[in-house]
Amino acid sequence: MNSKEKRVVRKTYGDGKWFPTDRRQLFEQVSASIKAAEAKPGKGSLLGLISPHAGYVYSGKVAGYSFKVLKDRVDAGDAPETVVVIGFSHRGPFAGVALMDGDAISTPLGETALDKEANEFLASKSDRIRAFYDPHAGEHSAENQIPFVQVASPGAKLVVAIIGDHDGKTFSDLSGALVALSKQKRIIAVASTDLLHDPNYDLVTRTDKNTLARIVSMDGEKLAASWTYRNQVCCGIGPVLTLVEFAKAKGCKEGVLLHYRNSGDDFPEGRGNWVVGYGAVSFSIPKP
């Protein structure tokens, strides 16, 4: 790097809102969520995870189940070189996929390098994929996964992607690019999604059960058909469909449901007002 070139370090926006600002408090909260999870490490080579993205007080314990699987793999000597976090835009649509550019991302836990080489590779595979920071500013869907990655796989670099539309070609192009990238380096993909949002606790519980069954069975067609703007069974359907397509292409036959809770389970006073579902799922293939 030219001495005159300044490093570009992106900073998380969720400090003090979605997760703690204090370094020790954040580390302890994330570590405790991972440690408390009873997720089995699973067999084979880990391809990807589904993890929720709400405030940690609500969904952090469920996210801990996904990242427990990752941490177990790291502890067993099977660490990824790069974790690809796939979120979506809550704040408005745009065409294609925006990759966070820059040299690193900084959270209260410190800096993690962004994989610039992987970004360039992914962008070379489709004109729908590009380095574009604007959609990341203030968007929490991908960002809320990053402290969990930092604790579970501290040596990994990051690719942080935001999907801006609901076009199946976008999902297909991104999943295909991830397949190609996985032949170049060891990656794990993390799809960020919450489940149904509705005041009716029973409806959320019942709908989420059906949604998770479709995810685990990797039935992308039925899952996509069940989603509408008025019935958002996944608040992050794009990342989930992309991950399912990627996992299928890599030879995965089914996912593993690690854990499910909704906000009405832990905060019953919210029933009848607002209930949000959270699920943790892993996808693996047999080791060669």
Backbone torsions as a table, in degrees:
resi	resn	phi	psi	omega
1	MET	NA	132.8	175.2
2	ASN	-58.7	137.0	-176.3
3	SER	-59.9	-22.8	-179.3
4	LYS	-85.4	-12.9	179.6
5	GLU	-80.0	129.9	179.0
6	LYS	-90.0	139.8	174.3
7	ARG	-67.6	140.8	177.1
8	VAL	-102.5	111.3	179.9
9	VAL	-114.2	113.8	177.3
10	ARG	-77.4	150.3	-178.8
11	LYS	-122.2	140.6	178.5
12	THR	-67.9	149.2	-179.5
13	TYR	-99.8	-15.6	-171.2
14	GLY	-85.3	-0.2	-179.0
15	ASP	-56.7	124.0	178.3
16	GLY	83.0	-5.7	178.3
17	LYS	-114.4	-58.5	-179.2
18	TRP	-94.4	-27.4	179.7
19	PHE	-150.6	163.3	-173.6
20	PRO	-63.4	149.3	175.2
21	THR	-80.9	-33.3	-177.4
22	ASP	-71.4	130.4	-176.3
23	ARG	-58.8	-49.7	-177.3
24	ARG	-64.9	-43.2	-179.1
25	GLN	-63.3	-41.8	179.2
26	LEU	-65.7	-45.8	179.7
27	PHE	-60.4	-43.7	-179.3
28	GLU	-66.4	-38.3	179.9
29	GLN	-66.2	-47.3	-179.8
30	VAL	-65.5	-45.7	-179.4
31	SER	-61.3	-41.1	180.0
32	ALA	-65.4	-38.7	178.9
33	SER	-64.2	-40.8	178.8
34	ILE	-69.4	-44.5	-177.8
35	LYS	-64.2	-37.6	-177.1
36	ALA	-74.8	-19.6	-177.9
37	ALA	-67.7	139.1	179.5
38	GLU	-103.9	25.1	-179.3
39	ALA	-66.5	133.8	176.1
40	LYS	-77.8	145.3	-176.4
41	PRO	-64.3	-21.5	179.4
42	GLY	79.0	170.8	-178.8
43	LYS	-108.9	151.7	175.0
44	GLY	87.6	-162.6	-175.2
45	SER	-99.0	123.6	-177.2
46	LEU	-71.4	127.5	177.9
47	LEU	-100.8	-42.8	-173.5
48	GLY	-166.2	168.0	-176.9
49	LEU	-139.0	149.6	167.2
50	ILE	-109.6	132.5	-176.6
51	SER	-141.6	143.5	179.5
52	PRO	-77.1	166.4	-174.4
53	HIS	-131.4	20.3	177.5
54	ALA	-76.0	179.9	174.5
55	GLY	-55.4	144.4	-172.7
56	TYR	-61.1	-29.5	179.1
57	VAL	-64.1	-25.2	-179.7
58	TYR	-95.6	-50.2	-171.3
59	SER	-113.5	-2.1	-175.1
60	GLY	-59.5	-36.8	-178.5
61	LYS	-67.9	-34.9	176.8
62	VAL	-70.8	-43.0	176.2
63	ALA	-57.7	-33.9	178.9
64	GLY	-56.7	-32.3	179.3
65	TYR	-66.2	-42.9	177.8
66	SER	-63.4	-47.0	-174.5
67	PHE	-78.5	-15.0	170.2
68	LYS	-64.3	-41.3	177.6
69	VAL	-61.4	-44.5	178.4
70	LEU	-63.7	-46.7	-178.8
71	LYS	-61.6	-39.5	178.0
72	ASP	-61.0	-39.6	178.7
73	ARG	-66.8	-41.6	178.2
74	VAL	-62.4	-45.7	-179.7
75	ASP	-63.3	-26.3	179.5
76	ALA	-86.4	3.8	178.1
77	GLY	88.8	14.8	-177.7
78	ASP	-115.2	56.4	-174.7
79	ALA	-83.5	142.9	174.2
80	PRO	-75.8	152.8	171.4
81	GLU	-75.5	-38.2	-175.0
82	THR	-140.1	136.7	172.3
83	VAL	-106.0	125.2	179.6
84	VAL	-100.2	110.3	179.8
85	VAL	-96.1	125.7	-177.0
86	ILE	-115.5	112.7	176.7
87	GLY	-115.2	-167.9	177.9
88	PHE	-145.6	167.6	-175.6
89	SER	-90.3	118.7	172.5
90	HIS	-79.1	-22.6	-164.7
91	ARG	-96.7	-6.0	179.2
92	GLY	154.0	151.2	-176.3
93	PRO	-79.2	158.4	168.5
94	PHE	-155.2	164.5	-175.4
95	ALA	-80.8	129.9	170.1
96	GLY	83.3	-148.3	-172.9
97	VAL	-123.7	129.6	177.2
98	ALA	-103.5	120.3	176.3
99	LEU	-94.8	132.8	177.3
100	MET	-67.2	120.2	177.5
101	ASP	-91.9	173.8	-178.8
102	GLY	117.9	-176.2	-178.0
103	ASP	-96.7	-30.8	-175.8
104	ALA	-160.1	164.4	172.6
105	ILE	-119.6	133.8	-177.2
106	SER	-111.3	126.5	172.3
107	THR	-117.9	177.0	174.8
108	PRO	-59.1	-16.7	178.3
109	LEU	-85.6	-6.9	-179.7
110	GLY	120.7	-169.7	-177.5
111	GLU	-94.1	144.2	169.2
112	THR	-127.4	134.1	-177.7
113	ALA	-67.3	138.3	170.0
114	LEU	-86.4	137.8	-176.5
115	ASP	-83.3	90.6	-176.4
116	LYS	-65.9	-36.2	178.7
117	GLU	-63.8	-43.4	178.5
118	ALA	-65.8	-40.0	176.6
119	ASN	-56.5	-47.8	-179.2
120	GLU	-63.1	-40.2	179.7
121	PHE	-63.5	-48.2	-179.5
122	LEU	-61.3	-44.2	-178.6
123	ALA	-64.7	-27.3	-179.6
124	SER	-72.6	-14.9	-174.6
125	LYS	-89.5	-14.8	-178.0
126	SER	-162.2	141.6	176.2
127	ASP	-75.7	-3.5	174.5
128	ARG	-84.7	-9.2	-176.8
129	ILE	-114.0	124.6	-178.1
130	ARG	-152.0	157.5	172.6
131	ALA	-76.0	120.0	-173.3
132	PHE	-160.2	108.9	-171.1
133	TYR	-82.5	-31.2	-169.1
134	ASP	-47.6	-45.4	-177.9
135	PRO	-65.8	-15.8	-179.1
136	HIS	-80.9	-24.0	-174.8
137	ALA	-69.8	108.2	179.5
138	GLY	90.2	-2.1	-179.0
139	GLU	-91.6	125.6	-171.8
140	HIS	-97.6	-11.3	-170.6
141	SER	-61.6	-45.4	176.6
142	ALA	-84.1	-40.2	-175.6
143	GLU	-56.3	-38.9	-175.7
144	ASN	-68.3	-13.2	175.6
145	GLN	-82.8	-20.2	-167.6
146	ILE	-66.5	-46.0	176.7
147	PRO	-59.1	-33.0	176.4
148	PHE	-66.5	-39.8	175.8
149	VAL	-62.7	-42.2	-178.0
150	GLN	-61.5	-34.3	179.5
151	VAL	-81.8	-42.9	-174.5
152	ALA	-76.9	-35.5	-176.4
153	SER	-140.0	70.1	-169.9
154	PRO	-64.3	-18.8	-179.1
155	GLY	-89.7	-4.6	-175.3
156	ALA	-81.0	146.3	167.2
157	LYS	-82.9	171.8	-177.2
158	LEU	-125.7	141.0	159.2
159	VAL	-114.5	127.8	-178.5
160	VAL	-118.7	113.6	-174.5
161	ALA	-117.5	139.5	172.8
162	ILE	-118.9	123.9	175.2
163	ILE	-87.7	131.5	-173.3
164	GLY	-107.7	-2.5	-179.1
165	ASP	-141.5	-179.6	179.2
166	HIS	-118.4	35.5	179.8
167	ASP	-89.4	124.3	-179.6
168	GLY	-58.6	-28.5	177.8
169	LYS	-65.7	-34.6	176.5
170	THR	-63.2	-46.9	179.6
171	PHE	-61.9	-42.8	-178.1
172	SER	-65.7	-42.0	179.4
173	ASP	-64.5	-42.0	-179.9
174	LEU	-67.7	-43.1	179.7
175	SER	-64.0	-40.5	177.5
176	GLY	-63.1	-39.7	177.8
177	ALA	-65.3	-35.9	177.8
178	LEU	-68.0	-38.0	176.0
179	VAL	-59.9	-46.3	179.2
180	ALA	-62.4	-42.4	179.3
181	LEU	-63.8	-36.9	-178.2
182	SER	-65.3	-16.9	176.0
183	LYS	-84.5	-13.1	179.7
184	GLN	-98.1	-31.7	-178.3
185	LYS	-155.3	164.0	-179.5
186	ARG	-79.5	114.5	-179.0
187	ILE	-124.4	155.3	168.1
188	ILE	-125.3	132.4	177.4
189	ALA	-101.8	135.9	177.9
190	VAL	-119.0	114.8	177.3
191	ALA	-93.9	125.9	-176.8
192	SER	-96.9	119.8	175.4
193	THR	-156.2	143.7	161.2
194	ASP	-96.8	175.0	-178.8
195	LEU	-107.6	-149.7	-172.0
196	LEU	-63.2	143.4	172.7
197	HIS	-113.3	120.9	180.0
198	ASP	-166.3	152.2	176.5
199	PRO	-66.8	-24.9	-172.7
200	ASN	-84.8	107.5	-177.7
201	TYR	-58.7	-45.4	-178.0
202	ASP	-64.4	-40.0	178.6
203	LEU	-64.1	-44.5	178.5
204	VAL	-60.0	-48.1	-178.3
205	THR	-60.4	-46.0	-177.9
206	ARG	-67.5	-45.5	-179.0
207	THR	-64.6	-43.4	-179.3
208	ASP	-62.7	-36.4	177.9
209	LYS	-59.9	-44.7	178.8
210	ASN	-66.9	-40.8	179.7
211	THR	-62.7	-46.2	-178.7
212	LEU	-66.2	-33.0	176.3
213	ALA	-63.4	-39.5	178.0
214	ARG	-69.0	-37.7	178.3
215	ILE	-65.2	-48.6	-177.6
216	VAL	-62.7	-39.1	178.5
217	SER	-79.0	-4.3	177.4
218	MET	61.3	37.2	178.7
219	ASP	-90.0	78.8	-175.8
220	GLY	-62.9	-33.6	-178.6
221	GLU	-66.1	-47.7	179.7
222	LYS	-68.0	-36.4	178.8
223	LEU	-63.7	-46.1	179.3
224	ALA	-63.6	-39.1	-179.0
225	ALA	-68.5	-25.6	-178.6
226	SER	-81.3	-12.6	-175.9
227	TRP	-95.7	131.8	169.2
228	THR	-139.6	169.1	177.5
229	TYR	-62.2	-28.6	179.2
230	ARG	-90.3	-11.9	-179.1
231	ASN	-136.9	72.6	-174.9
232	GLN	-83.3	83.9	-178.5
233	VAL	-64.1	-25.3	170.0
234	CYS	-127.0	123.8	172.8
235	CYS	-87.5	71.1	-171.8
236	GLY	142.7	41.9	-176.4
237	ILE	-63.9	-36.1	179.9
238	GLY	-59.0	-51.6	176.7
239	PRO	-58.1	-39.6	-179.0
240	VAL	-66.5	-48.2	-180.0
241	LEU	-62.8	-36.2	176.8
242	THR	-63.9	-45.7	-179.3
243	LEU	-65.2	-42.5	178.9
244	VAL	-60.2	-43.5	179.5
245	GLU	-65.0	-42.0	177.2
246	PHE	-61.2	-47.7	-178.3
247	ALA	-63.6	-40.6	176.5
248	LYS	-60.1	-46.3	-178.1
249	ALA	-62.9	-27.0	178.8
250	LYS	-85.6	-4.6	176.8
251	GLY	103.0	8.1	177.9
252	CYS	-72.8	137.5	-178.2
253	LYS	-99.8	-30.1	178.4
254	GLU	-161.4	154.5	176.1
255	GLY	-89.8	173.8	178.0
256	VAL	-121.7	120.5	175.3
257	LEU	-76.1	117.0	-176.9
258	LEU	-90.0	-38.1	-176.9
259	HIS	-171.1	151.5	173.5
260	TYR	-142.2	135.1	169.6
261	ARG	-147.4	162.0	166.7
262	ASN	-130.4	167.9	-174.5
263	SER	-63.0	-25.8	177.9
264	GLY	-71.5	-20.3	175.3
265	ASP	-71.9	-43.8	-175.5
266	ASP	-92.3	-21.9	179.3
267	PHE	-132.0	74.4	-175.1
268	PRO	-57.2	-24.6	-179.9
269	GLU	-64.7	-16.4	178.9
270	GLY	-82.5	-12.3	179.7
271	ARG	-63.4	135.6	-175.9
272	GLY	87.2	-11.2	178.3
273	ASN	-111.5	-62.5	179.2
274	TRP	-162.2	123.6	-179.8
275	VAL	-127.5	135.6	-178.9
276	VAL	-128.7	134.9	-179.6
277	GLY	-93.0	150.5	-179.4
278	TYR	-137.8	130.9	178.9
279	GLY	-132.4	149.9	175.9
280	ALA	-121.9	125.7	-177.0
281	VAL	-137.1	145.3	175.1
282	SER	-122.9	154.7	178.0
283	PHE	-132.1	128.7	-177.5
284	SER	-139.6	165.6	171.5
285	ILE	-133.3	156.1	177.9
286	PRO	-58.8	143.6	176.7
287	LYS	-71.7	142.1	-179.7
288	PRO	-67.2	NA	NA
